[in-house]
Amino acid sequence: MNASKSPSNQPSAASTDIKRPLLSLHNVSYHIGQQRLLSHIDIDIAVNETVSLIGPNGAGKSTLVKLILGLIEPTKGSIKAHEPLQLGYVPQRFAIPPILPLRVSDLLGQANKKRLTAKQRQFIFDNLSLTHLLSRQMLHLSGGETQRVLLARALLDKPNLLILDEPMQGLDPDTEVWLYQFIDELPDFLRCAMLVVSHDLHWVMRGSRRVICLNKHICCEGRPSELAISTEFQKLFGHHYEQPYVHQPHACEHHAPSEL
Ligand SMILES: Nc1ncnc2c1ncn2[C@@H]1O[C@H](COP(=O)(O)OP(=O)(O)OP(=O)(O)O)[C@@H](O)[C@H]1O
């Protein structure tokens, strides 16, 4: 994968953007019948801010993503965009029916061609090494190739909020490192807020500025250094977050503080 120079035609994003609100979830709960999937979620995401979302299996991370994407509506509470949202989404899984022919170029062709210049689109193609994949069937791509195409598909729409749901799943360690670096160092013309759902605690604690730990409610949040000493975090993930974690189902009551 290449590291060509960015064809930025926009001024650098001002650091003050980090303070400008983009999206707010206020007291959001989501139930299906009697089953409580999420409760009392308050999250503010600022323009160009990167937020990592962690939590054990079944914590409600994908449900939260669906709420932000507008695929489902909160049972309670509200979600407010402070400026028009252009969402980009890289899903955890991308299942294509075997009978559906879908070439890489067909999928990428669905992006809005007016959002970026030809040179900027080419930057994405070059850096994600896509040119040789364009005529291939999506069905026949490897996991890493599929991730690159899905990331390109999202970026070609120049999102102002990019949601990456387990972007490193199934990637080999070298590709993982490369992809982390790519999303960490997006050129100015692609800079956007990011919500990164990850099970990779090592990366989250090392590479993130702000982490939200979800377990049907927000257990704790903050900078990695703050989280590492939080009792809730230690209960959930132990002191051994540098190793792959094993969820301890007894470690959290799965109740919002106000319900305890
Ligand atoms: N449509 C649904 N109907 C009933 N239960 C659901 C539905 N969708 C999700 N759930 C349940 O809600 C809980 C949260 O699911 P969700 O997929 O949001 O968790 P997650 O944190 O993304 O998990 P994972 O890390 O395993 O991907 C799970 O117990 C799941 O079984």
The ligand as a MOL file (V3000), in Angstrom:
LIG
                    3D

  0  0  0     0  0            999 V3000
M  V30 BEGIN CTAB
M  V30 COUNTS 31 33 0 0 0
M  V30 BEGIN ATOM
M  V30 1 N -33.0830 -7.1430 16.9200 0
M  V30 2 C -32.7410 -7.6700 18.0890 0
M  V30 3 N -33.6490 -8.3800 18.7970 0
M  V30 4 C -33.3280 -8.8850 20.0200 0
M  V30 5 N -32.1300 -8.7430 20.6010 0
M  V30 6 C -31.1970 -8.0480 19.9400 0
M  V30 7 C -31.4380 -7.4730 18.6620 0
M  V30 8 N -30.3350 -6.8480 18.2440 0
M  V30 9 C -29.4150 -7.0170 19.2270 0
M  V30 10 N -29.9500 -7.7440 20.2280 0
M  V30 11 C -29.2650 -8.1020 21.4930 0
M  V30 12 O -28.8300 -6.9050 22.1030 0
M  V30 13 C -27.5640 -7.0740 22.7140 0
M  V30 14 C -26.5850 -6.0460 22.1540 0
M  V30 15 O -26.2880 -6.3920 20.8100 0
M  V30 16 P -25.1900 -5.6200 19.9670 0
M  V30 17 O -25.0870 -6.3320 18.6570 0
M  V30 18 O -25.5280 -4.1810 19.9440 0
M  V30 19 O -23.8920 -5.8590 20.8520 0
M  V30 20 P -22.3550 -5.6010 20.5100 0
M  V30 21 O -21.7780 -4.8450 21.6600 0
M  V30 22 O -22.2310 -4.9770 19.1620 0
M  V30 23 O -21.7910 -7.0770 20.5080 0
M  V30 24 P -20.5140 -7.7440 19.7400 0
M  V30 25 O -19.2760 -7.2050 20.3980 0
M  V30 26 O -20.7060 -9.1970 20.0420 0
M  V30 27 O -20.6250 -7.4220 18.2810 0
M  V30 28 C -27.1580 -8.5110 22.4470 0
M  V30 29 O -27.4900 -9.2750 23.5970 0
M  V30 30 C -28.0140 -8.9200 21.2680 0
M  V30 31 O -28.3000 -10.3020 21.2930 0
M  V30 END ATOM
M  V30 BEGIN BOND
M  V30 1 1 1 2
M  V30 2 1 2 3
M  V30 3 2 2 7
M  V30 4 2 3 4
M  V30 5 1 4 5
M  V30 6 2 5 6
M  V30 7 1 6 7
M  V30 8 1 6 10
M  V30 9 1 7 8
M  V30 10 2 8 9
M  V30 11 1 9 10
M  V30 12 1 10 11
M  V30 13 1 11 12
M  V30 14 1 11 30
M  V30 15 1 12 13
M  V30 16 1 13 14
M  V30 17 1 13 28
M  V30 18 1 14 15
M  V30 19 1 15 16
M  V30 20 2 16 17
M  V30 21 1 16 18
M  V30 22 1 16 19
M  V30 23 1 19 20
M  V30 24 2 20 21
M  V30 25 1 20 22
M  V30 26 1 20 23
M  V30 27 1 23 24
M  V30 28 2 24 25
M  V30 29 1 24 26
M  V30 30 1 24 27
M  V30 31 1 28 29
M  V30 32 1 28 30
M  V30 33 1 30 31
M  V30 END BOND
M  V30 END CTAB
M  END
